[in-house]
Amino acid sequence: MDNMYAIEKFKKEVKEIVSDIDKEIVKYIQSPKRFEAAMALPCFVVAKKQGKSPQAVAEELAKKIRKKIKKSSLVADVKASGPYVNFFINYKTFSGCVLNEIIERNEKYGELPDKKEKIMIEFSNPNPCKAMHIGHARTTFLGDSLARIMSFAGYDVIRANYYNDMGKQVAKEVLAYSMWGKGGPTKKPDQWLADLYVKLHKEGDEVIKKADEILFEIEMNKNKKWIEIQKKVVGLALKGFKETYKRLGISFDVEIRESEHRQRGKELVQQALKMGVAFKSNEGTVVADLEKYGMPSCVILRSDGTGVYYTSDLGTTEYKFKKFGLDKSIWVVGEDQKLYFKQLFKILELLGYKWAKNCIHLSYGMVTLKGKKMSSRKGAFITIDEIMDELKELAKKEIEKKNPSLKDKDEVAEKIGIGAFKYAILRIEPNHVVDFNPEAVTRFEGDTGPYLQYTHARASSILRKAEKEIKSKNVKNIDLESEKEKEIIKKLSEFPEVVNKSSEELKPHQIAGYLLELSSLFNEYYHSTKVIGSEKEQERLVLVEAVRIVLRNGLNLLGIDAPEEM
């Protein structure tokens, strides 16, 4: 099978034609956003060199280029438009090429060649003291989608989850468990532990201070009593988290625990002292000296010898690169930790690790619920589990309106609810705030996950009614000449490029935006064009099948199910 996609072949042809006339101007060719022209050559630089107007140069080049176009070419024509030379697709050739590769490659359409690069994506990272709330959904969905996209784009991806099972917060949970937890969980374990954590913070500072003593006993004195409770607490939390992940359809290749790497982190702190990367303060803390690099210095070890997040992350990051032979490591963590990661990566660089330059922090904005922030200490939060339950019920109501006779309503409502949840988070660019509204995201129209799923179900319904199997051998001499059909075919051809761009820029929202555009084009087509029973039924069914495949593949990259019926 030819690995080059149709759109790539078209662009290659354009460049070869232009190169025959002038190799120097090939680099100026670009892909315009307008549909009318698939590629364009701006003539400003060439005109300046020749001392002519850009319009005159565009006219001259268009005439020369037109003579180079062959009848079998994917390029239909070139036209001068002001200072640009515009290149147009030959849809008589291009349509069959695009539709054939989609039908033939099927679930692999959009997949890119092996990039021979191993990347770890660390995401989700729930704290054992807190049930995952809607804010945790963003790192979880972003990381999962990015792992899917980058794997599809040819990277060797390792999905990692990092559990902070050490530190003050865990010590507080251990204290809360020792006070009220002996009877065991009375509900989903992670939610039960979150309730204990909130209860502890209502006890006052004097009680909470005991957590510092517990942390010291666990970390420095290896106190068996407290370590046993710590293991129980963390084990219960992880059991609850895994129930949530299973429901979301999210998995990990590697689970890393902070406690396993804190000791190595302390050794690296001592190494930092010897190398002059860090110094001991008057209070006895070890401080990384970073002010000369334009950022605040930071404590990397407490005066009592207990570690902080930096301590563990130094040991953990070294472990990641050595153990897995990584080319890059990506952390999907909120934007409030930007400075933290700059400091961490700089310390690793100063310690002599060349791979420190390949450490990437993918930051994201907060998630609010109808404009309100959440806090796990105060208990003012709603969990991911609660959101899923609510969205499932809202999806059921929508199904009752749209298709009351649907079989397996409960199963489909679950898919729609979770799809609505994921899409609402992923459709927003990572550095922007997401304001989540359960009622709005479950609608079957507009910029929502259910709208995309409904479009997929609509395409599936057409194909079921036609009762014809679509195979690649059916895709020959496709003659779909309406403007709507051309727009859809052009949009379908762009999918591999969107996958590549999304993987390079670490932005799953580009996939979401693409799917919305494709769905809108297809639904306009559906409402205005007869498929079954038309003169071009076979060709149009091929187009419908191609749309269905690309929607399914794209939704999969977002971690969203594509129901056949809704």
C-alpha positions in Angstrom: 0.0 0.0 0.0 1.3 3.5 -0.9 1.9 5.2 2.5 1.5 8.7 1.1 -2.0 10.1 1.6 -3.9 11.8 -1.3 -3.5 15.3 0.1 0.2 14.7 0.5 0.4 13.6 -3.2 -1.5 16.7 -4.3 0.9 18.9 -2.4 3.9 17.0 -3.7 2.7 17.5 -7.3 2.2 21.3 -6.7 5.7 21.6 -5.4 7.2 19.5 -8.2 5.4 21.7 -10.9 6.6 24.9 -9.3 10.1 23.5 -8.8 10.4 22.9 -12.5 9.9 26.7 -13.0 11.8 28.0 -10.1 13.2 25.9 -7.2 13.7 29.0 -5.0 10.0 29.9 -4.7 8.8 26.4 -3.6 9.4 27.4 0.0 6.7 30.1 -0.2 3.9 27.7 -1.0 1.3 27.6 1.7 -2.1 26.0 2.5 -4.8 28.7 2.7 -7.8 28.4 4.9 -10.2 29.2 2.1 -11.8 26.2 0.5 -11.6 27.5 -3.1 -7.9 27.0 -3.4 -6.1 24.0 -1.9 -2.7 25.7 -2.0 -1.4 29.1 -2.8 1.8 30.8 -3.7 2.2 34.4 -2.5 4.3 36.4 -4.9 5.4 39.4 -2.7 9.1 38.3 -2.2 9.5 37.3 -5.9 8.0 40.5 -7.0 10.3 42.6 -4.8 13.4 40.8 -6.3 12.2 41.3 -9.9 11.1 44.8 -9.3 7.6 44.1 -10.5 4.1 44.2 -8.9 3.0 41.0 -7.1 -0.1 40.9 -9.3 2.0 40.9 -12.5 4.3 38.2 -11.2 1.3 36.0 -10.2 -0.1 36.3 -13.7 3.2 35.3 -15.3 3.7 32.3 -13.0 0.2 31.1 -13.4 0.6 30.9 -17.2 3.9 29.0 -16.9 2.6 26.6 -14.3 -0.6 25.9 -16.2 1.4 24.5 -19.1 3.1 22.0 -16.8 -0.2 20.4 -15.6 -1.0 16.9 -17.0 -4.5 15.5 -17.6 -3.9 12.7 -15.0 -2.7 15.3 -12.4 -4.4 15.8 -9.0 -4.0 19.5 -9.9 -7.0 20.8 -11.9 -5.9 24.3 -12.6 -4.0 27.3 -11.4 -5.3 30.9 -11.3 -3.8 34.2 -10.4 -5.8 36.1 -7.8 -4.3 39.4 -7.0 -0.8 38.8 -5.6 -1.4 35.0 -5.2 -1.2 31.9 -7.5 -3.9 29.6 -6.4 -3.9 25.8 -7.0 -7.1 23.9 -7.4 -7.8 20.2 -6.9 -8.8 17.9 -9.7 -11.7 16.2 -8.0 -12.3 13.7 -10.8 -9.0 12.1 -9.8 -8.7 13.3 -6.2 -12.1 12.1 -4.9 -11.5 8.4 -5.8 -8.0 8.6 -4.4 -9.3 9.9 -1.0 -12.3 7.7 -0.7 -10.4 4.6 -1.7 -7.7 5.1 0.9 -10.3 5.7 3.6 -12.3 2.5 2.8 -9.1 0.5 2.4 -7.3 1.6 5.5 -10.5 1.8 7.6 -9.5 2.1 11.3 -5.9 2.9 10.2 -6.9 5.9 8.1 -5.1 8.9 9.5 -2.3 6.8 11.0 1.2 8.0 10.4 4.5 6.2 9.8 6.7 5.1 12.8 8.6 8.1 14.1 11.1 5.9 16.1 10.7 8.1 19.2 9.7 6.8 22.6 7.7 9.3 24.7 6.2 8.9 28.2 3.1 10.9 29.0 2.4 11.2 32.7 -1.1 12.3 33.4 -4.0 12.1 35.9 -1.8 11.7 39.0 -4.7 11.8 41.6 -3.8 12.5 45.2 -4.7 9.6 47.5 -6.4 12.1 49.9 -8.9 13.2 47.4 -11.5 11.6 45.2 -11.0 12.7 41.6 -13.1 15.8 41.0 -14.0 17.6 37.8 -10.7 19.4 37.9 -8.8 16.1 37.7 -10.8 15.3 34.6 -8.8 17.7 32.5 -5.4 16.1 33.1 -6.9 12.7 32.8 -8.8 13.3 29.5 -6.0 15.5 28.0 -3.3 12.8 28.8 -5.4 9.9 27.5 -6.3 11.7 24.3 -2.7 12.9 23.7 -1.5 9.3 24.2 -4.0 8.1 21.6 -3.1 10.8 19.1 0.7 10.5 19.5 0.5 6.7 19.2 -1.6 7.1 16.0 0.9 9.6 14.8 3.7 7.0 14.9 5.3 7.6 18.4 6.0 4.8 20.8 4.0 6.1 23.8 4.1 5.0 27.4 1.1 6.0 29.5 2.2 6.7 33.1 0.3 7.5 36.3 2.2 9.0 39.2 0.8 8.6 42.7 1.9 11.0 45.4 1.9 8.4 48.2 4.3 10.4 50.4 4.3 13.9 51.9 2.2 16.0 54.2 -1.1 15.4 52.5 -0.8 11.7 52.8 0.3 12.0 56.4 -2.9 14.0 57.0 -5.0 11.2 55.5 -3.1 8.7 57.6 -4.0 10.8 60.7 -7.6 11.0 59.6 -7.8 7.3 59.1 -6.3 6.6 62.5 -9.0 8.8 64.1 -12.1 7.7 62.2 -11.3 5.0 59.7 -11.0 1.8 61.6 -14.4 0.5 60.5 -13.4 0.7 56.8 -15.1 2.4 53.9 -18.9 3.0 53.9 -18.9 4.0 50.2 -16.6 4.0 47.2 -13.1 4.0 49.0 -11.6 7.1 47.4 -14.7 9.1 48.1 -14.8 7.9 51.7 -11.1 8.9 52.2 -11.9 12.4 50.7 -14.7 12.7 53.3 -12.2 11.9 56.1 -9.7 14.5 54.7 -12.4 17.2 54.7 -13.4 16.2 58.3 -9.8 16.5 59.5 -9.6 20.1 58.2 -12.5 21.0 60.4 -10.6 19.9 63.5 -8.3 22.9 63.6 -4.5 23.5 63.3 -3.5 21.8 66.5 -4.8 18.5 65.4 -3.5 18.8 61.9 0.0 19.5 63.2 0.2 15.9 64.3 0.5 15.0 60.6 4.0 16.5 60.6 5.1 14.1 63.3 3.5 11.2 61.4 5.4 12.2 58.2 8.7 12.2 60.1 7.9 8.8 61.6 7.1 7.3 58.2 9.9 8.8 56.2 12.8 9.1 58.7 12.1 6.5 61.5 10.3 3.9 59.2 7.6 3.5 61.9 5.8 0.2 61.1 2.5 1.3 62.6 2.2 4.4 60.5 3.6 2.8 57.3 1.0 0.0 57.6 -1.8 2.6 57.8 -0.2 4.6 54.9 -0.3 1.4 52.7 -3.9 0.8 53.6 -4.9 4.4 52.8 -3.1 4.4 49.4 -4.4 0.9 48.6 -8.0 2.0 49.2 -7.5 5.2 47.2 -6.1 3.3 44.2 -8.9 0.8 44.3 -11.4 3.7 44.0 -9.5 5.4 41.3 -9.3 2.2 39.2 -13.1 1.8 39.3 -13.4 5.3 37.8 -10.7 4.7 35.2 -12.4 1.5 34.1 -15.7 3.3 33.6 -14.0 6.0 31.6 -12.2 3.5 29.4 -8.7 4.8 30.5 -5.7 2.7 31.2 -2.0 3.1 32.0 1.1 1.1 31.0 3.1 2.2 34.1 2.2 3.2 37.7 4.9 5.1 39.6 4.8 5.8 43.3 6.5 8.7 44.9 7.7 6.6 47.8 9.8 4.4 45.6 12.0 7.3 44.4 12.3 9.6 47.3 15.5 8.0 48.6 17.2 8.4 45.2 15.9 12.0 45.2 17.7 12.6 48.5 20.9 11.3 47.0 20.6 13.7 44.1 20.0 16.5 46.6 23.4 15.7 48.2 24.9 15.6 44.7 23.4 19.1 44.1 25.1 20.3 47.3 28.5 18.9 46.2 28.2 20.4 42.7 27.2 23.9 44.0 23.8 23.6 42.4 22.3 23.9 45.9 23.2 25.3 49.3 22.2 24.9 53.0 20.2 27.8 54.3 20.6 29.2 57.9 17.4 27.3 58.8 19.0 24.0 57.7 17.0 23.5 54.5 18.7 22.6 51.2 17.9 25.2 48.6 18.5 25.0 44.8 20.3 28.2 43.8 18.3 29.3 40.7 18.1 33.1 40.9 21.0 33.5 38.5 18.8 31.7 35.9 15.9 34.1 36.3 13.7 32.1 38.6 13.3 31.9 42.4 15.4 29.5 44.4 13.5 26.6 46.0 13.7 24.3 48.9 14.5 20.7 47.8 14.9 19.2 51.2 13.4 20.2 54.6 15.6 20.9 57.6 14.4 17.7 59.4 15.6 15.6 56.4 12.1 14.9 55.0 11.6 15.4 51.3 9.4 17.7 49.3 7.9 17.2 45.8 11.2 18.3 44.2 13.0 15.6 46.1 10.9 12.8 44.8 10.6 14.2 41.3 14.4 14.4 40.9 14.6 10.7 41.6 11.5 9.8 39.6 12.6 11.6 36.5 16.0 10.0 36.5 14.3 6.6 36.9 11.9 7.3 33.9 14.7 8.1 31.4 17.0 5.3 32.6 14.4 2.6 33.0 12.4 3.2 29.8 15.1 4.7 27.5 12.9 7.7 26.8 13.4 10.3 24.1 11.0 12.7 25.7 8.8 12.9 28.8 5.6 15.0 29.0 3.9 16.0 32.3 0.2 16.9 31.9 -0.2 19.2 34.9 -2.1 22.4 35.6 -0.7 25.8 34.7 -0.3 26.8 38.4 2.7 24.4 38.4 4.6 26.2 35.5 7.3 27.6 37.8 7.7 24.3 39.6 8.5 22.5 36.4 10.8 25.2 35.1 12.7 24.9 38.4 12.7 21.0 38.3 14.0 20.9 34.7 16.7 23.5 35.4 17.9 21.5 38.5 18.1 18.4 36.4 20.0 20.2 33.7 22.5 21.6 36.2 23.0 18.1 37.6 24.3 17.2 34.1 21.4 15.3 32.6 21.4 16.0 28.9 17.8 14.7 28.5 16.6 17.5 30.8 16.0 19.5 27.6 13.5 16.8 26.5 11.3 17.3 29.6 8.0 19.0 28.7 5.3 20.4 30.9 1.9 20.5 29.1 0.0 23.0 31.2 -3.7 23.6 31.2 -6.2 26.1 32.7 -8.6 25.3 35.5 -12.1 23.8 35.2 -15.0 25.6 36.8 -18.5 24.2 37.3 -21.0 26.8 36.1 -18.5 29.6 37.0 -17.5 28.3 40.4 -14.1 27.0 41.6 -13.8 23.9 43.8 -11.8 23.1 46.9 -11.2 19.6 48.3 -10.3 20.9 51.7 -13.6 22.6 52.1 -15.5 19.8 50.5 -16.9 22.2 47.8 -16.3 19.9 44.9 -18.2 17.4 42.7 -16.5 14.1 41.8 -15.9 12.7 38.3 -18.1 9.7 39.4 -21.0 12.1 40.3 -20.6 14.0 37.0 -20.7 10.7 35.0 -23.9 9.7 36.8 -25.6 13.1 36.2 -24.6 13.1 32.5 -25.9 9.6 32.0 -29.3 10.6 33.3 -29.3 13.7 31.2 -28.4 11.6 28.1 -31.3 9.3 28.9 -33.7 12.2 28.8 -32.3 13.3 25.4 -32.7 9.7 24.1 -36.3 9.6 25.2 -36.9 12.8 23.2 -35.1 11.7 20.1 -35.5 7.9 20.0 -37.8 6.5 22.7 -37.8 3.0 21.1 -34.0 2.6 21.2 -32.7 -0.7 22.5 -30.0 -0.8 25.2 -30.8 2.8 26.3 -28.8 2.4 29.5 -25.6 1.3 27.7 -26.0 4.0 25.0 -26.7 6.7 27.6 -23.5 5.8 29.4 -21.5 6.2 26.2 -23.2 9.5 25.4 -22.7 10.8 28.9 -19.0 10.0 29.1 -18.5 11.2 25.5 -20.2 14.5 26.4 -17.9 14.8 29.4 -14.7 14.2 27.5 -15.6 16.3 24.6 -16.5 19.3 26.8 -13.1 19.2 28.3 -11.1 18.4 25.2 -12.7 20.8 22.7 -11.1 23.8 24.6 -7.5 24.7 24.0 -5.5 23.5 27.0 -4.4 27.0 28.2 -7.9 28.3 28.4 -10.4 27.9 31.3 -13.2 25.3 30.9 -16.5 26.2 32.4 -18.5 23.0 32.6 -22.3 23.0 32.3 -23.8 19.5 32.5 -27.1 20.5 30.8 -25.3 22.2 27.9 -22.8 19.5 27.1 -25.4 16.7 26.7 -27.4 18.4 23.9 -27.5 16.6 20.6 -26.8 19.7 18.7 -24.1 22.4 18.7 -20.5 22.0 19.7 -21.0 18.9 21.9 -19.8 15.3 22.0 -23.3 13.9 21.5 -23.7 16.0 18.3 -20.6 14.2 16.9 -21.8 10.8 18.1 -25.3 11.5 16.6 -23.7 12.3 13.3 -21.8 9.0 13.3 -25.0 7.2 14.2 -26.8 9.0 11.4 -24.2 7.9 8.9 -24.4 4.3 10.3 -28.2 4.4 9.9 -28.0 5.4 6.2 -25.7 2.5 5.5 -27.9 0.0 7.4 -30.9 1.1 5.4 -29.0 0.8 2.1 -28.1 -2.8 3.0 -25.0 -2.7 0.8 -21.5 -3.5 1.9 -19.0 -0.8 0.9 -15.6 -2.1 -0.2 -12.6 -0.4 -1.7 -13.3 -2.1 -5.1 -16.5 0.0 -5.3 -14.4 3.1 -5.3 -13.5 3.7 -8.9 -14.2 6.6 -11.2 -16.1 8.5 -8.4 -18.0 11.3 -9.9 -19.2 13.5 -7.0 -19.1 17.1 -8.4 -21.4 19.1 -6.1 -19.8 21.8 -4.0 -21.0 20.1 -0.8 -19.5 16.8 -1.9 -16.2 18.4 -2.8 -16.0 20.2 0.6 -16.6 16.9 2.4 -14.0 15.1 0.4 -11.4 17.9 0.9 -12.2 17.8 4.7 -11.8 14.0 4.8 -8.4 14.3 3.1 -7.2 16.7 5.8 -7.6 14.2 8.7 -4.0 12.8 8.6 -2.6 16.3 8.6 -4.8 17.3 11.6 -3.5 14.2 13.4 0.1 15.2 12.7 -0.4 18.8 13.7 -2.2 17.9 16.9 0.5 15.5 17.9 3.3 18.0 17.2 1.6 20.8 19.0 0.2 18.6 21.9 -3.3 20.0 21.3 -6.2 17.4 21.2 -8.7 20.3 20.7 -7.6 20.4 17.1 -9.0 16.9 16.6 -12.2 18.0 18.3 -12.5 21.1 16.1 -11.9 19.1 12.9 -14.6 16.6 13.9 -17.1 19.4 14.5 -16.4 20.9 11.0 -16.7 17.5 9.4 -20.0 16.8 11.2 -21.4 20.1 10.2 -20.6 19.6 6.6 -22.1 16.1 6.6 -25.3 17.1 8.3 -25.8 20.0 5.8 -25.3 17.4 3.0 -27.7 14.9 4.6 -30.5 17.5 4.8 -30.0 18.7 1.2 -29.0 15.6 -0.7 -30.8 12.3 -1.4 -28.5 9.3 -1.0 -30.6 6.1 -1.1 -32.6 5.9 -4.3 -30.6 8.6 -6.1 -28.8 8.1 -9.4 -25.5 8.3 -7.6 -26.5 6.1 -4.7 -23.4 3.9 -4.8 -21.0 6.8 -4.9 -22.8 8.7 -2.2 -22.9 5.6 0.0 -19.1 5.4 -0.4 -18.9 9.0 0.8 -21.2 8.3 3.8 -19.1 5.3 4.7 -15.9 7.4 4.5 -17.4 10.1 6.8 -18.5 7.3 9.2 -14.9 5.9 9.3 -13.2 9.2 9.9 -15.7 10.3 12.6 -15.1 7.0 14.4 -11.4 7.2 14.1 -11.4 10.8 15.3 -13.7 10.1 18.2 -11.4 7.2 19.2 -8.5 9.7 19.4 -10.6 11.7 21.9 -11.4 8.5 23.9 -15.1 8.7 22.9 -17.3 5.8 21.8 -19.0 6.1 18.4 -22.5 4.4 18.8 -24.1 2.9 15.8 -27.6 4.0 17.1 -28.7 6.8 19.3 
